Amino acid sequence: MGKYFTFNELIKSDTARKYNINNYPQEEATINNINISCEKLDMIREEWSKYCQSYNLGNPALIINSGYRCEKLNRAVNGSKTSE
């Protein structure tokens, strides 16, 4: 879990909920990669926050709407067959 982004945020999906698809990753490597993504996104958010503050741009929030999709969910949203 990161400072700004969470594991659950990156696996959340309205489509998965709608179709009762379990979007929780099954492989340890995938879980680790999602956690690393949270850390990297936090770093991006920190830098973006500094930039927004320097130029008086207001709220530096970033919204992730598709951090991870299991194969079944990817098919349900007609995602790329080669999606990683």
FIKOLZA-1660 file (N, C-alpha, C; in steps of 0.1 Angstrom, whole numbers, plus 5000, padded with zeros to 4 digits):
% residues 84
   i   px   py   pz ch aa at
   1 5008 4988 5000  A  M  N
   1 5000 5000 5000  A  M CA
   1 5009 5012 5000  A  M  C
   2 5005 5022 4992  A  G  N
   2 5013 5034 4991  A  G CA
   2 5007 5045 4999  A  G  C
   3 5013 5057 4997  A  K  N
   3 5009 5069 5004  A  K CA
   3 4996 5074 4998  A  K  C
   4 4995 5074 4985  A  Y  N
   4 4983 5079 4977  A  Y CA
   4 4975 5068 4970  A  Y  C
   5 4982 5057 4967  A  F  N
   5 4975 5047 4959  A  F CA
   5 4975 5034 4967  A  F  C
   6 4965 5026 4965  A  T  N
   6 4964 5013 4973  A  T CA
   6 4962 5002 4963  A  T  C
   7 4966 4990 4967  A  F  N
   7 4964 4978 4960  A  F CA
   7 4949 4976 4955  A  F  C
   8 4940 4978 4965  A  N  N
   8 4926 4976 4961  A  N CA
   8 4921 4986 4951  A  N  C
   9 4927 4998 4951  A  E  N
   9 4923 5008 4941  A  E CA
   9 4927 5004 4927  A  E  C
  10 4939 4997 4926  A  L  N
  10 4944 4993 4913  A  L CA
  10 4937 4981 4908  A  L  C
  11 4930 4973 4916  A  I  N
  11 4923 4961 4911  A  I CA
  11 4908 4964 4911  A  I  C
  12 4904 4975 4915  A  K  N
  12 4889 4978 4915  A  K CA
  12 4884 4980 4901  A  K  C
  13 4872 4975 4899  A  S  N
  13 4866 4975 4886  A  S CA
  13 4850 4975 4887  A  S  C
  14 4844 4985 4882  A  D  N
  14 4829 4985 4882  A  D CA
  14 4824 4974 4873  A  D  C
  15 4831 4971 4862  A  T  N
  15 4827 4961 4853  A  T CA
  15 4828 4947 4860  A  T  C
  16 4839 4945 4867  A  A  N
  16 4840 4932 4875  A  A CA
  16 4829 4931 4885  A  A  C
  17 4826 4941 4892  A  R  N
  17 4815 4941 4901  A  R CA
  17 4801 4938 4894  A  R  C
  18 4799 4945 4883  A  K  N
  18 4787 4943 4875  A  K CA
  18 4785 4929 4871  A  K  C
  19 4796 4922 4866  A  Y  N
  19 4795 4909 4861  A  Y CA
  19 4799 4898 4871  A  Y  C
  20 4802 4902 4883  A  N  N
  20 4806 4893 4894  A  N CA
  20 4819 4886 4890  A  N  C
  21 4829 4893 4885  A  I  N
  21 4842 4887 4881  A  I CA
  21 4851 4890 4892  A  I  C
  22 4858 4880 4897  A  N  N
  22 4869 4881 4907  A  N CA
  22 4881 4887 4900  A  N  C
  23 4884 4899 4902  A  N  N
  23 4896 4906 4896  A  N CA
  23 4908 4906 4905  A  N  C
  24 4908 4897 4916  A  Y  N
  24 4920 4896 4924  A  Y CA
  24 4930 4888 4918  A  Y  C
  25 4942 4893 4916  A  P  N
  25 4953 4885 4909  A  P CA
  25 4956 4872 4917  A  P  C
  26 4959 4862 4910  A  Q  N
  26 4962 4849 4916  A  Q CA
  26 4977 4846 4917  A  Q  C
  27 4985 4853 4909  A  E  N
  27 4999 4850 4909  A  E CA
  27 5007 4860 4918  A  E  C
  28 5016 4854 4926  A  E  N
  28 5024 4863 4935  A  E CA
  28 5031 4874 4928  A  E  C
  29 5037 4870 4916  A  A  N
  29 5044 4880 4908  A  A CA
  29 5035 4892 4904  A  A  C
  30 5023 4889 4901  A  T  N
  30 5013 4900 4897  A  T CA
  30 5010 4908 4909  A  T  C
  31 5008 4902 4920  A  I  N
  31 5005 4910 4933  A  I CA
  31 5017 4919 4936  A  I  C
  32 5029 4914 4935  A  N  N
  32 5041 4922 4937  A  N CA
  32 5042 4933 4927  A  N  C
  33 5039 4931 4915  A  N  N
  33 5040 4941 4904  A  N CA
  33 5029 4952 4907  A  N  C
  34 5018 4949 4912  A  I  N
  34 5008 4959 4915  A  I CA
  34 5013 4967 4927  A  I  C
  35 5019 4961 4937  A  N  N
  35 5024 4968 4948  A  N CA
  35 5035 4978 4944  A  N  C
  36 5044 4973 4935  A  I  N
  36 5054 4982 4929  A  I CA
  36 5048 4993 4922  A  I  C
  37 5037 4991 4914  A  S  N
  37 5031 5001 4907  A  S CA
  37 5025 5012 4917  A  S  C
  38 5020 5008 4928  A  C  N
  38 5016 5017 4938  A  C CA
  38 5027 5027 4943  A  C  C
  39 5039 5021 4945  A  E  N
  39 5050 5028 4949  A  E CA
  39 5055 5038 4938  A  E  C
  40 5055 5034 4926  A  K  N
  40 5059 5042 4914  A  K CA
  40 5049 5053 4912  A  K  C
  41 5036 5050 4913  A  L  N
  41 5025 5060 4912  A  L CA
  41 5026 5071 4923  A  L  C
  42 5030 5066 4935  A  D  N
  42 5032 5076 4946  A  D CA
  42 5043 5086 4943  A  D  C
  43 5054 5081 4937  A  M  N
  43 5065 5089 4933  A  M CA
  43 5061 5099 4922  A  M  C
  44 5053 5095 4913  A  I  N
  44 5048 5104 4902  A  I CA
  44 5039 5114 4909  A  I  C
  45 5030 5110 4918  A  R  N
  45 5021 5119 4925  A  R CA
  45 5029 5130 4932  A  R  C
  46 5040 5126 4939  A  E  N
  46 5048 5135 4947  A  E CA
  46 5054 5146 4938  A  E  C
  47 5059 5142 4926  A  E  N
  47 5065 5151 4917  A  E CA
  47 5055 5160 4911  A  E  C
  48 5043 5154 4907  A  W  N
  48 5032 5162 4901  A  W CA
  48 5027 5172 4911  A  W  C
  49 5027 5168 4924  A  S  N
  49 5022 5178 4934  A  S CA
  49 5031 5190 4935  A  S  C
  50 5044 5187 4935  A  K  N
  50 5054 5198 4935  A  K CA
  50 5052 5207 4923  A  K  C
  51 5050 5202 4911  A  Y  N
  51 5049 5209 4899  A  Y CA
  51 5036 5218 4900  A  Y  C
  52 5025 5212 4905  A  C  N
  52 5012 5219 4906  A  C CA
  52 5014 5230 4916  A  C  C
  53 5021 5228 4927  A  Q  N
  53 5023 5238 4937  A  Q CA
  53 5031 5250 4931  A  Q  C
  54 5042 5246 4923  A  S  N
  54 5050 5257 4918  A  S CA
  54 5043 5266 4908  A  S  C
  55 5034 5260 4901  A  Y  N
  55 5026 5268 4891  A  Y CA
  55 5012 5271 4895  A  Y  C
  56 5009 5269 4908  A  N  N
  56 4996 5273 4913  A  N CA
  56 4984 5266 4905  A  N  C
  57 4986 5253 4902  A  L  N
  57 4976 5246 4894  A  L CA
  57 4965 5239 4902  A  L  C
  58 4965 5240 4915  A  G  N
  58 4954 5234 4923  A  G CA
  58 4957 5220 4926  A  G  C
  59 4946 5212 4928  A  N  N
  59 4946 5199 4933  A  N CA
  59 4954 5190 4923  A  N  C
  60 4965 5183 4929  A  P  N
  60 4973 5174 4920  A  P CA
  60 4969 5160 4920  A  P  C
  61 4956 5157 4923  A  A  N
  61 4951 5143 4924  A  A CA
  61 4953 5136 4910  A  A  C
  62 4956 5124 4911  A  L  N
  62 4956 5115 4899  A  L CA
  62 4946 5104 4902  A  L  C
  63 4939 5100 4892  A  I  N
  63 4929 5089 4893  A  I CA
  63 4932 5078 4884  A  I  C
  64 4933 5066 4889  A  I  N
  64 4936 5054 4882  A  I CA
  64 4923 5047 4880  A  I  C
  65 4919 5044 4867  A  N  N
  65 4906 5037 4865  A  N CA
  65 4908 5023 4859  A  N  C
  66 4920 5019 4857  A  S  N
  66 4923 5006 4853  A  S CA
  66 4937 5002 4855  A  S  C
  67 4940 4998 4867  A  G  N
  67 4953 4994 4871  A  G CA
  67 4957 4979 4868  A  G  C
  68 4947 4971 4869  A  Y  N
  68 4949 4956 4866  A  Y CA
  68 4935 4950 4862  A  Y  C
  69 4936 4941 4852  A  R  N
  69 4924 4934 4848  A  R CA
  69 4928 4919 4846  A  R  C
  70 4921 4910 4852  A  C  N
  70 4923 4896 4850  A  C CA
  70 4919 4893 4836  A  C  C
  71 4922 4881 4831  A  E  N
  71 4919 4878 4817  A  E CA
  71 4904 4879 4814  A  E  C
  72 4896 4873 4824  A  K  N
  72 4881 4873 4822  A  K CA
  72 4876 4888 4821  A  K  C
  73 4881 4896 4830  A  L  N
  73 4876 4910 4830  A  L CA
  73 4881 4917 4817  A  L  C
  74 4893 4914 4813  A  N  N
  74 4898 4920 4800  A  N CA
  74 4890 4917 4788  A  N  C
  75 4885 4904 4788  A  R  N
  75 4876 4900 4777  A  R CA
  75 4862 4907 4778  A  R  C
  76 4858 4909 4791  A  A  N
  76 4845 4915 4793  A  A CA
  76 4844 4930 4788  A  A  C
  77 4856 4936 4789  A  V  N
  77 4857 4950 4784  A  V CA
  77 4862 4952 4770  A  V  C
  78 4864 4940 4763  A  N  N
  78 4870 4940 4750  A  N CA
  78 4883 4946 4750  A  N  C
  79 4891 4943 4760  A  G  N
  79 4905 4948 4761  A  G CA
  79 4914 4941 4751  A  G  C
  80 4926 4946 4749  A  S  N
  80 4936 4940 4740  A  S CA
  80 4939 4926 4744  A  S  C
  81 4940 4917 4734  A  K  N
  81 4943 4903 4737  A  K CA
  81 4958 4901 4741  A  K  C
  82 4966 4911 4738  A  T  N
  82 4980 4911 4741  A  T CA
  82 4983 4920 4753  A  T  C
  83 4972 4924 4761  A  S  N
  83 4974 4932 4772  A  S CA
  83 4982 4925 4783  A  S  C
  84 4992 4932 4789  A  E  N
  84 5000 4927 4800  A  E CA
  84 4995 4933 4812  A  E  C
% end
